[in-house]
Amino acid sequence: MFDREEELDRYLDEIKDMLRRKQYAAVRDLLLPLEPPDIAMLLEEAGEEFMPLLYRLLPKELAAEVFVELESDSQEMLINGFSNTELKEVLDELYLDDAVDIVEEMPASVVIRILDKATPEMRKSINEMLQYPEDSAGSIMNVEYLSLKKDMTVADAFKRIRRIGGELETINILYVTDPTRHLQGVLSVRDLLLADEDDRIEEIMDPNVVSVTTLDDKEDVAQAMSKYDYLAMPVVDQENRLIGIVTVDDAMDVMEEETTEDFEKMAAMLPSDKPYLKTSIYSTWKARIPWLMVLMLSATFTGLILNHYESKLAACLVLNAYIPMLSGTGGNSGTQASVAVIRALSLDEVDFSDLLQVLWKELRVSFLCGVCLASANFVKMLLVDRMLLGNDAVTITVCTVVCLTILFVVIFAKCVGCALPLLAEKVGLDPAVMASPFISTIVDATSLLIYFALASAFIPALHTM
Amino acid sequence: MFDREEELDRYLDEIKDMLRRKQYAAVRDLLLPLEPPDIAMLLEEAGEEFMPLLYRLLPKELAAEVFVELESDSQEMLINGFSNTELKEVLDELYLDDAVDIVEEMPASVVIRILDKATPEMRKSINEMLQYPEDSAGSIMNVEYLSLKKDMTVADAFKRIRRIGGELETINILYVTDPTRHLQGVLSVRDLLLADEDDRIEEIMDPNVVSVTTLDDKEDVAQAMSKYDYLAMPVVDQENRLIGIVTVDDAMDVMEEETTEDFEKMAAMLPSDKPYLKTSIYSTWKARIPWLMVLMLSATFTGLILNHYESKLAACLVLNAYIPMLSGTGGNSGTQASVAVIRALSLDEVDFSDLLQVLWKELRVSFLCGVCLASANFVKMLLVDRMLLGNDAVTITVCTVVCLTILFVVIFAKCVGCALPLLAEKVGLDPAVMASPFISTIVDATSLLIYFALASAFIPALHTM
């Protein structure tokens, strides 16, 4: 585990030095004790010049593990340099789900070459897996798992594990199926170890198996695995036949990806699937410009409102100075509520049926927040703006208008902020998109309307305009 | 797994009905096949009236598993109702790390009762675990693990697993230590199963063990486990002696918690540790008001700038209508960059040494975005604001001022947005706090300064004011 970038750099310098002096065995000895993700990081940092050479120094099995961890452009570069034999060697060592992940990222020419060199069974399985929708459990499952039969003894099970367990990603969790592959039970390797040799599987398995179907959303699967503390989750088809398993390491990757996506959506970006520094300028621009454009154009409404009240503003220009504060405070209040609800939604803590309870909660919280903010602002306007800065236009009436607006805007913003994500979820939209920028735009326009309505009511000079 | 709230409600109605008719055995049969987190959810929903009754229907071991999954206020309520024998029974069934979690959440009176009923060893261990800082690996590790010795045979190891494996949270990963508990190797239960009975552990273990220390940040530990696809991570003390293990289910919980915290910080809230609906109005208010107050008061600067340019604004009031659009677009641009960098930081994709690379990337992206937005806005202002809405004050000069401001503001916002989180990380502050609201405030003020500077330069009427 490289704690610091410097450590990696030091390693890398040493390795490049050795490579130049052709001390290949020494480099290999240096790499062997490292974990595959760390070796992959070294290869990435070593660059195109050294990567193929370093890669070829690794023993076959480790090479495949490292290959899986590389970025897809590095994988492509390596594949393009592989001989047919080398490509076949890598493919033979890969777990099927990893092979599918790689195929999905490669350009067509490389895919054709991969499929050509894969075994017929692998080609068939890859083709099947590619049919599952991108966000489904099917797309992340592993079809190589160990299944047992009810009437086996524990000793039979151990024999089976010894025979085929070496080829599989995990043997910690074992599933029991009938001859037509219907899921009948689950047990852990610990259950086997603690049982007697001649116990029957049926006696020690747990017949209550939580499973998901191939088309379930992979995020829900990851969440369920986290909730139930599962190391693996069985994936069944519509007829409850066992098709594959999702392992906990893949579930963790899904959680990380989905979190990144949620962050991106909340910040008004389209999701990207590459690391920040690996994304091209053009891709970054493409992910960011759509929402910026939409939100910029939708600010036209705010402009229209300001134009409409232009004469009132001109008559009482001091009001203008508080508009950024009002829209900022409204936006921040709304964002707080929406982000809290979006997160609760994605953790399954609330759903649409809780709308009234959520609204009632936010109503009370926003009243408390609004009163505090309004009072603080009243004092600040009188002490700082009027007395300290000597702005005589800041009268008690103006203070009252501004502070009442704060109160109403905070209440409005928090209620909209908590309700929109719930409504989005209900109608099948992504709640995360309902976050700050979208809500700020609504709140901006509304806060101006509230502001001018209160100003017209309270400030005599504006009555007749 | 309850897919829908309705399913849970239906279950609950049925159970309450049975309880009223005193069909306890039937209720028990209904609960037994469920997973502990689902039973916990049912108990929570059943409320204070039925919870203790339902809980007592569960067999001892399952009861303890369910207890761990309950919210802390339910745990407290149950403990207060427990007889001393019942309390002792639960404690005996708990894994130590779960017991510590519970103790941390309980009020002092309950803690004293728990410590009183725990076995002396458990009391000692709980006390030791409570010494670790809140966010450390030590605070989430489990001290009950299985260790082997180098010179054991595989058969010896199986004997050891059969003897004590039933008491442990996991036996999937086994650690090899010397007599002074120094970590020497790691192997999986699969390695054992695939080896020969008389192989020595030393021959099949992997001597390269990645470990963390008790004081490492728990978030880093979770990230490392995700990166290396580990099911368990060994935790060692300063002298490299094995102290405990962190299991993957705890790592997933940490990831979820930390994600929630990041979301909260980015939305200008203080982190809370309870689910949304379980947090009291007062706690929610307390988490939200500080940043709202700070950000509201810091908007004073924006107000001062507007006051300063009051006379220019009065002379060319059309400029005012575009201020919300400018600050919105700037804020959104900055947020995009800051959230992308914050996420890259927390995934270890970038660090402070990448500052120049990040700035150069954002400079180019922001230039592209700025040019697009400015052009689109130029066309929109001419076509919609001037021609369609007939606002003659929208001259070509005004359009130029507004659109040039957009370009500069977007570039400024994205550069500040990407740089601030990196700087924060460098000086040891939390980068997540540097997100949208903070950046919006800076960008708001700056965009006004840029706007008025350009307006003064381009619009002749404002030259001399």
Interface residues (C-beta under 8 A of the other chain):
Chain A: M1 E5 P33 L34 E35 P37 F158 I161 R162 G165 G166 T170 I171 N172 V189 R190 L193 L194 P207 N208 V210 A224 M225 S226 K227 Y228 D229 L231 V248 D249 A251 M252 D253 M255 E256 T259 T260 D262 F263 E264 M266 A267 A268 M269 P275 Y276 L277 I281 T284 W285 R288 I289 W291 L292 M293 L295 M296 L297 A299 T300 T302 G303 L304 L306 N307 E310 L313 A314 L317 V318 N320 A321 Y322 I323 P324 M325 S327 G328 T329 G331 N332 S333 T335 Q336 S338 V339 A340 V341 I342 R343 A344 L347 E349 V350 D351 S353 D354 Q357 V358 K361 R364 V365 L368 C369 C372 L373 A376 N377 K380 V384 D385 L389 N391 I406 V410 S436 P437 S440 T441 D444 L448
Chain B: M1 E5 P33 L34 E35 P37 F158 I161 R162 G165 G166 I171 N172 V189 R190 L193 L194 P207 N208 V210 A224 M225 S226 K227 Y228 D229 L231 V248 D249 A251 M252 D253 M255 E256 T259 T260 D262 F263 E264 M266 A267 A268 M269 P275 Y276 L277 I281 T284 W285 R288 I289 W291 L292 M293 L295 M296 L297 A299 T300 T302 G303 L304 L306 N307 E310 L313 A314 L317 V318 N320 A321 Y322 I323 P324 M325 S327 G328 T329 G331 N332 S333 T335 Q336 S338 V339 A340 V341 I342 R343 A344 L347 E349 V350 D351 S353 D354 Q357 V358 K361 R364 V365 L368 C369 C372 L373 A376 N377 K380 V384 D385 L389 N391 I406 V410 S436 P437 S440 T441 D444 L448
